[in-house]
Amino acid sequence: MCGRLDIQTTKISIPVSELIGFEFTPVENRDLRPTQQVSTVTSLDNQIQQLNTSWGIKPSWSKKLLINAQAETVSEKPTFRKAFANNRCVVPCSGWYEWSSKEGKEKQKYLFSLENEKPAYMAGIWYPSFNDTLPQIVTLTTSPNDTCKQYHHRMPLLISESAIEDWLSLPWHNISPLLMNMSDSIIVREGNY
């Protein structure tokens, strides 16, 4: 489900800044949770820029906060389709957490990250701010790759560095190839972070 993120500025600020061409300044948070501030990269007025957001939306019909949308249906669902068409973003992060129990044991926390400690770029969609609040985001999930499916039935949709500009700027109906997960190797670490 991906409900917690690892944001280590020492691991992501410089590589993300070099990739996007301006200083990316996220707030350090080793256990970023829904409703907290998360720094994203988006395209506004045809310029790629940082957008600080709050993670999660609460539509009037929902009893709970929505933090994820399925990549396979995001273009069809009324709650998500307008944001998907017009307001896509990526969430640069050091990794994400999942909880899983194996062989009947208690649930254990696992940290998922890319090999070589490269930033991961999670696909997201954002909603404009109201009443001086931060814009809000929902991250996208997809079917897990071989590594992740041992721990959870979903994983974040990760956008490769070379596809970020397309993800942010192409018309929504031209990005379906990007809705399949990238193949970068994912490292899993067990423990309390």
C-alpha positions as CSV (number, residue, x, y, z in Angstrom):
1,M,0.0,0.0,0.0
2,C,2.9,2.3,0.6
3,G,1.9,4.5,3.5
4,R,5.3,5.7,4.8
5,L,8.2,7.2,3.0
6,D,11.9,7.7,3.8
7,I,13.2,11.1,2.9
8,Q,16.9,11.5,3.5
9,T,18.1,14.9,2.1
10,T,21.7,13.8,2.0
11,K,20.8,11.0,-0.4
12,I,18.3,12.8,-2.7
13,S,18.9,16.6,-2.7
14,I,22.0,16.7,-4.9
15,P,21.0,13.9,-7.4
16,V,17.5,15.3,-7.8
17,S,18.8,18.9,-8.2
18,E,21.3,17.8,-10.9
19,L,18.6,15.9,-12.7
20,I,16.0,18.7,-12.8
21,G,18.3,21.6,-13.1
22,F,17.5,23.6,-10.0
23,E,17.9,23.2,-6.2
24,F,15.5,20.6,-4.8
25,T,15.1,21.2,-1.1
26,P,13.0,18.6,0.6
27,V,12.4,18.4,4.3
28,E,14.2,15.5,6.0
29,N,11.7,12.9,7.4
30,R,12.8,9.3,7.9
31,D,9.2,8.2,8.6
32,L,7.0,10.5,6.5
33,R,3.3,9.7,7.0
34,P,0.0,10.7,5.4
35,T,-1.1,14.3,6.1
36,Q,2.6,15.4,6.5
37,Q,4.4,17.6,4.0
38,V,6.1,16.0,1.1
39,S,8.2,17.7,-1.5
40,T,7.3,16.8,-5.1
41,V,8.5,17.8,-8.6
42,T,5.9,18.9,-11.1
43,S,5.4,21.0,-14.2
44,L,3.7,24.3,-13.7
45,D,3.3,26.7,-16.6
46,N,5.6,24.5,-18.7
47,Q,8.4,24.7,-16.1
48,I,9.6,21.9,-14.0
49,Q,9.6,23.0,-10.3
50,Q,9.3,21.9,-6.7
51,L,5.8,21.8,-5.2
52,N,5.4,21.2,-1.5
53,T,2.3,19.2,-0.8
54,S,0.4,17.4,1.9
55,W,0.0,13.6,1.4
56,G,-3.6,12.5,1.1
57,I,-7.0,13.7,0.1
58,K,-10.4,13.3,1.8
59,P,-13.2,13.5,-0.7
60,S,-16.6,14.3,0.7
61,W,-17.9,10.7,0.0
62,S,-14.9,9.0,1.7
63,K,-14.8,8.1,5.4
64,K,-11.0,7.9,5.3
65,L,-8.0,9.7,3.8
66,L,-7.0,8.5,0.4
67,I,-3.2,8.3,-0.1
68,N,-2.9,5.9,-3.0
69,A,-4.6,5.3,-6.4
70,Q,-4.1,2.3,-8.6
71,A,-2.1,3.1,-11.7
72,E,-4.3,0.7,-13.7
73,T,-7.5,2.7,-13.1
74,V,-6.4,6.2,-12.3
75,S,-7.5,7.6,-15.6
76,E,-11.0,6.2,-15.2
77,K,-12.0,7.0,-11.6
78,P,-13.8,10.3,-11.2
79,T,-11.9,11.1,-8.0
80,F,-8.5,10.9,-9.8
81,R,-9.0,11.4,-13.6
82,K,-8.8,15.2,-13.7
83,A,-5.7,15.3,-11.5
84,F,-4.1,12.5,-13.6
85,A,-4.8,14.4,-16.8
86,N,-3.5,17.8,-15.6
87,N,-1.5,17.5,-12.4
88,R,1.0,14.8,-12.4
89,C,4.1,14.8,-10.2
90,V,6.9,12.7,-8.9
91,V,7.9,12.2,-5.2
92,P,11.7,11.8,-4.9
93,C,12.4,9.7,-1.9
94,S,15.1,7.5,-0.4
95,G,12.7,4.6,-0.1
96,W,9.4,3.5,1.3
97,Y,8.2,1.1,4.1
98,E,5.9,-1.9,4.1
99,W,4.9,-4.1,7.0
100,S,4.8,-7.9,6.4
101,S,4.5,-11.0,8.4
102,K,6.3,-14.2,7.3
103,E,5.7,-17.7,8.5
104,G,3.1,-16.6,11.1
105,K,5.5,-14.2,12.8
106,E,4.6,-10.7,14.0
107,K,4.5,-8.0,11.4
108,Q,8.0,-6.6,10.6
109,K,8.9,-3.2,9.1
110,Y,10.8,-3.4,5.8
111,L,12.6,-0.5,4.0
112,F,12.5,-0.7,0.2
113,S,15.1,1.4,-1.7
114,L,16.8,1.4,-5.1
115,E,20.3,-0.1,-5.4
116,N,23.3,2.2,-5.1
117,E,21.1,4.4,-2.9
118,K,19.7,6.3,-5.9
119,P,16.6,8.3,-5.4
120,A,13.3,6.6,-6.2
121,Y,10.7,8.7,-8.1
122,M,7.2,7.7,-7.1
123,A,4.4,8.7,-9.5
124,G,1.8,11.0,-8.0
125,I,-1.1,13.3,-8.8
126,W,-1.8,16.5,-7.0
127,Y,-4.8,18.7,-6.2
128,P,-4.7,22.5,-5.9
129,S,-4.7,24.1,-2.5
130,F,-7.8,25.6,-0.9
131,N,-7.9,28.2,1.9
132,D,-4.2,28.7,2.1
133,T,-3.5,25.0,2.7
134,L,-0.8,23.0,0.9
135,P,-1.8,21.3,-2.4
136,Q,-2.5,17.6,-1.7
137,I,-1.1,14.5,-3.4
138,V,-2.0,10.9,-4.0
139,T,0.7,8.5,-4.9
140,L,0.1,5.7,-7.5
141,T,0.6,2.0,-6.9
142,T,0.9,-0.9,-9.3
143,S,1.4,-4.6,-9.3
144,P,4.6,-5.6,-7.4
145,N,7.7,-6.8,-9.1
146,D,9.3,-10.1,-8.1
147,T,11.2,-8.6,-5.1
148,C,8.3,-6.6,-3.7
149,K,5.5,-9.3,-4.1
150,Q,7.1,-11.3,-1.4
151,Y,6.1,-8.6,1.0
152,H,3.0,-6.8,-0.3
153,H,0.4,-7.2,-3.1
154,R,1.0,-3.6,-4.4
155,M,4.1,-1.3,-4.7
156,P,4.6,2.3,-5.7
157,L,4.7,3.1,-9.4
158,L,8.2,4.2,-10.0
159,I,9.2,6.5,-12.8
160,S,12.7,6.2,-14.3
161,E,14.9,9.3,-14.4
162,S,14.7,9.3,-18.2
163,A,10.9,9.3,-18.2
164,I,10.2,12.0,-15.6
165,E,9.8,14.8,-18.2
166,D,7.4,12.7,-20.2
167,W,5.4,11.7,-17.1
168,L,5.1,15.4,-16.2
169,S,4.4,16.9,-19.6
170,L,2.9,14.4,-22.1
171,P,-0.9,14.3,-22.6
172,W,-2.4,11.7,-20.3
173,H,-3.4,9.4,-23.1
174,N,0.2,9.1,-24.3
175,I,1.8,7.9,-21.1
176,S,0.3,4.4,-20.7
177,P,3.8,2.8,-21.2
178,L,4.9,4.7,-18.1
179,L,2.2,3.1,-16.0
180,M,4.3,-0.1,-15.9
181,N,6.9,-0.3,-13.3
182,M,10.5,0.4,-14.0
183,S,13.0,-2.5,-13.6
184,D,15.6,-0.9,-11.4
185,S,16.8,-3.3,-8.7
186,I,15.1,-2.8,-5.3
187,I,16.9,-3.5,-2.1
188,V,14.9,-4.7,1.0
189,R,16.2,-4.1,4.5
190,E,14.5,-5.5,7.7
191,G,14.5,-3.5,10.9
192,N,13.3,-0.5,12.8
193,Y,14.0,2.7,11.0
